[in-house]
Each structure stands twice: as C-alpha cells, then as structure tokens.
Amino acid sequence: MTSEITNYRDAFSLDGKVALVTGAAGTLGAEICRGLTSVGASVLITDIVEDRGIALRDELRNRGANAEFFKHNVTDESDWEAAMKMAVDSFGGLDTVVNAAAIVPMRLLADLDVEEFKKVQDVNVAGTLLGCKHASMTMRPGGISGRGGSIINLSSVMGLSGSIALASYNSSKGAVRLLTKSVAAECAMLNTGVRCNSIHPGIIDSDMGTLFLKQLVDLGVVPDMETAEAGFLAGVPMGESGKPQDIAAGIIYLASDASRYMTGAELVIDGGFYAT
Ligand SMILES: NC(=O)c1ccc[n+]([C@@H]2O[C@H](COP(=O)([O-])OP(=O)(O)OC[C@H]3O[C@@H](n4cnc5c(N)ncnc54)[C@H](O)[C@@H]3O)[C@@H](O)[C@H]2O)c1
C-alpha cells in the first residue's frame, strides 16, 4: 500500500504517474485521458481505431501533456505484452490501467445469435481479464514497472441491473464487476501493491449512450428518440444524463493515492439511477 495520506493535495495529484487507457478513441476513454493528463499523468492511449487515437495523442501533446498512442486489440494477449512494454519504455513505469474498451450490440432474445454473445464476452470480459492480468504482472514487485498501482475496470449500471435487449452486454458488465473483486482480492492477498476497482457509469452523453437509445427505437421498443430519452431520464433522480467528465473525475480519484485503501469496490456514477 502507498504511504499514509499526510497532504490531501499531493494525495489527489497524479504528478509523475503513468496511465494506460484502452478504448481511448471512444468518448469516455478520450475524456479519461484528458482528465488524467490534466492532473499530471502521462498517458498511453490504446484502441483498435488508429486515426482517432492519434488525433487524441496530438491534442494532448498540444496541451503540453506526455502522450503516446498504441494500436491495441484487447483480445490479443501479445498486444497486451507490447502495450505494457511501450508504457514502461516511453514513460519509465506504469501506475494505472483503465480497461474501457467495450462493444454494445443490442438484440432481443429471440434474435440473439450465440456467436455475437461470445464476441461481446470476448471483448468486454476476456479483454478486461487480460488487462488485469498484464497490469498486475507489470506493476507488482518484480514486474517491469514493479511499483504497485491501480487497475480500473469500466463496468456499467448495466452490470448491476438488467435491461431489455441487453442480455450480452448485461452479462459481460456483470462479469467485469465480479472479475474486479477477484483481481482485487488476489492482488491484495499476494501483497502486490496493486488495487482493482470498477466504475459503473449510468446514462452518459456519449456516442454509446446515443447508440443505446437509437437501438431501442430501431428494435421497436419505443417509437422515437425523444420517448427513449425521456423514458431513461425518468429513472434518473437527478433528472439529467451525466457528462464524460463525471466519469473521468471518478477515474482520477481511483488512480490517485487518495483511494489507497480502496480495492474491490464499485464506484457508481449515475445521478441516482441505481439507487432507486
Ligand atoms: N457511454 C455510456 O453511456 C456508458 C455507460 C456505462 C458504461 N460505459 C462503459 O464505458 C466504457 C467506454 O464507453 P464509451 O462510451 O467511451 O464507448 P465507445 O463506444 O465510444 O468507445 C469504446 C472504444 O472501444 C474500442 N474497442 C472496441 N473493441 C475493441 C477491441 N477489441 N480492442 C480495443 N479497443 C476496442 C472502440 O474502438 C471504441 O473506441 C465502455 O466499457 C462502456 O461499456 C459507457
């Protein structure tokens, strides 16, 4: 465990820390990279999509941040080995891995193809498992970074409760929730200095959020986007959707030494959606 908190500003700072973010070409992943670098971290941006990843790298560099991009398929173990090495070679170590890459095809049960179900588990669950495995091996004592660290897995409120047409995604995000606790327990009991927590965003203004509502319309569950949006917001006590920055702020906390005693926990950021 990192040393006790004696100065809160230092505890919340990420100065000198290094983070790797998967799915970082997406809406939340990109904002997470902006957030992490804004409080001092260097960041390795990874995604299967190259052009948006490189554009983000250039944007961050233009703001004076240390950023690199690595083309990375999270289901490929050799890609993970190369990504870990690149983070350490580029920035001198690794302190945080954010597993944000995911896919969310929506299908009613009668139309659900088992091959598509397996693909979702492969990217969302096996991809996150490989991230946890290689992050812990890299950050534990004797690893190529070896100074402990924090793994943060993007689950969802859809990993805590179910929803129409989301059997594959619900299953995958529920698995990420418990995978996180398993990794947390093992890393703590083996004294690796590695923590692992999950974040559970609710409805966030993002491409994925819009796609989710649009698929409800396309599947005929609701007549139009306005009805879909109103239906979901009716379930949010705070009455509005979240912003990508709300998720990045939670990631900064879990990456920082301020959360040094937190592992295996679930950080729900959803305007009260799951509370009701
Ligand atoms: N946006 C939301 O409202 C919301 C809500 C709850 C949870 N989440 C979770 O937050 C995370 C980020 O969501 P987002 O809104 O940024 O999604 P997004 O679709 O914008 O981004 C996901 C990224 O993952 C990448 N990706 C897909 N398959 C990959 C693979 N095999 N290897 C590497 N990268 C791959 C995509 O290229 C994309 O850039 C996801 O895990 C998602 O499930 C999002």
The ligand as an SDF file (V2000), in Angstrom:
LIG
                    3D

 44 48  0  0  0  0  0  0  0  0999 V2000
  -21.2160    5.8130  -22.7160 N   0  0  0  0  0  0  0  0  0  0  0  0
  -22.0030    5.3750  -21.7410 C   0  0  0  0  0  0  0  0  0  0  0  0
  -23.1190    5.8770  -21.5400 O   0  0  0  0  0  0  0  0  0  0  0  0
  -21.5300    4.2440  -20.8520 C   0  0  0  0  0  0  0  0  0  0  0  0
  -22.3300    3.8590  -19.7820 C   0  0  0  0  0  0  0  0  0  0  0  0
  -21.9080    2.8200  -18.9620 C   0  0  0  0  0  0  0  0  0  0  0  0
  -20.6960    2.1870  -19.2080 C   0  0  0  0  0  0  0  0  0  0  0  0
  -19.9350    2.5640  -20.2660 N   0  0  0  0  0  0  0  0  0  0  0  0
  -18.6760    1.8520  -20.4820 C   0  0  0  0  0  0  0  0  0  0  0  0
  -17.6120    2.7940  -20.5700 O   0  0  0  0  0  0  0  0  0  0  0  0
  -16.6310    2.3270  -21.4910 C   0  0  0  0  0  0  0  0  0  0  0  0
  -16.3520    3.3870  -22.5430 C   0  0  0  0  0  0  0  0  0  0  0  0
  -17.5610    3.6920  -23.2090 O   0  0  0  0  0  0  0  0  0  0  0  0
  -17.6440    4.7690  -24.3780 P   0  0  0  0  0  0  0  0  0  0  0  0
  -18.9230    5.4760  -24.2370 O   0  0  0  0  0  0  0  0  0  0  0  0
  -16.3930    5.5570  -24.4730 O   0  0  0  0  0  0  0  0  0  0  0  0
  -17.7430    3.7700  -25.6420 O   0  0  0  0  0  0  0  0  0  0  0  0
  -17.2570    3.9850  -27.1410 P   0  0  0  0  0  0  0  0  0  0  0  0
  -18.0170    3.0330  -27.9770 O   0  0  0  0  0  0  0  0  0  0  0  0
  -17.2680    5.4340  -27.5090 O   0  0  0  0  0  0  0  0  0  0  0  0
  -15.7320    3.5400  -27.0640 O   0  0  0  0  0  0  0  0  0  0  0  0
  -15.3400    2.2070  -26.9600 C   0  0  0  0  0  0  0  0  0  0  0  0
  -13.9850    2.0740  -27.6170 C   0  0  0  0  0  0  0  0  0  0  0  0
  -13.5570    0.7130  -27.5100 O   0  0  0  0  0  0  0  0  0  0  0  0
  -12.8550    0.3920  -28.6940 C   0  0  0  0  0  0  0  0  0  0  0  0
  -12.8240   -1.0470  -28.8970 N   0  0  0  0  0  0  0  0  0  0  0  0
  -13.8450   -1.8730  -29.2510 C   0  0  0  0  0  0  0  0  0  0  0  0
  -13.3850   -3.1320  -29.3750 N   0  0  0  0  0  0  0  0  0  0  0  0
  -12.0540   -3.1020  -29.0590 C   0  0  0  0  0  0  0  0  0  0  0  0
  -11.0320   -4.0850  -29.0010 C   0  0  0  0  0  0  0  0  0  0  0  0
  -11.2690   -5.3690  -29.3020 N   0  0  0  0  0  0  0  0  0  0  0  0
   -9.7930   -3.7010  -28.6380 N   0  0  0  0  0  0  0  0  0  0  0  0
   -9.5330   -2.3980  -28.3260 C   0  0  0  0  0  0  0  0  0  0  0  0
  -10.4480   -1.4210  -28.3950 N   0  0  0  0  0  0  0  0  0  0  0  0
  -11.6970   -1.7810  -28.7570 C   0  0  0  0  0  0  0  0  0  0  0  0
  -13.6340    1.1020  -29.7980 C   0  0  0  0  0  0  0  0  0  0  0  0
  -12.8180    1.2840  -30.9560 O   0  0  0  0  0  0  0  0  0  0  0  0
  -14.0060    2.4200  -29.1170 C   0  0  0  0  0  0  0  0  0  0  0  0
  -13.0720    3.4530  -29.4010 O   0  0  0  0  0  0  0  0  0  0  0  0
  -17.1540    1.0120  -22.0400 C   0  0  0  0  0  0  0  0  0  0  0  0
  -16.5930   -0.0510  -21.3120 O   0  0  0  0  0  0  0  0  0  0  0  0
  -18.6450    1.0970  -21.7870 C   0  0  0  0  0  0  0  0  0  0  0  0
  -19.2240   -0.1790  -21.6980 O   0  0  0  0  0  0  0  0  0  0  0  0
  -20.3290    3.5750  -21.0900 C   0  0  0  0  0  0  0  0  0  0  0  0
  1  2  1  0
  2  3  2  0
  2  4  1  0
  4  5  1  0
  4 44  2  0
  5  6  2  0
  6  7  1  0
  7  8  2  0
  8  9  1  0
  8 44  1  0
  9 10  1  0
  9 42  1  0
 10 11  1  0
 11 12  1  0
 11 40  1  0
 12 13  1  0
 13 14  1  0
 14 15  2  0
 14 16  1  0
 14 17  1  0
 17 18  1  0
 18 19  2  0
 18 20  1  0
 18 21  1  0
 21 22  1  0
 22 23  1  0
 23 24  1  0
 23 38  1  0
 24 25  1  0
 25 26  1  0
 25 36  1  0
 26 27  1  0
 26 35  1  0
 27 28  2  0
 28 29  1  0
 29 30  1  0
 29 35  2  0
 30 31  1  0
 30 32  2  0
 32 33  1  0
 33 34  2  0
 34 35  1  0
 36 37  1  0
 36 38  1  0
 38 39  1  0
 40 41  1  0
 40 42  1  0
 42 43  1  0
M  CHG  2   8   1  16  -1
M  END
$$$$
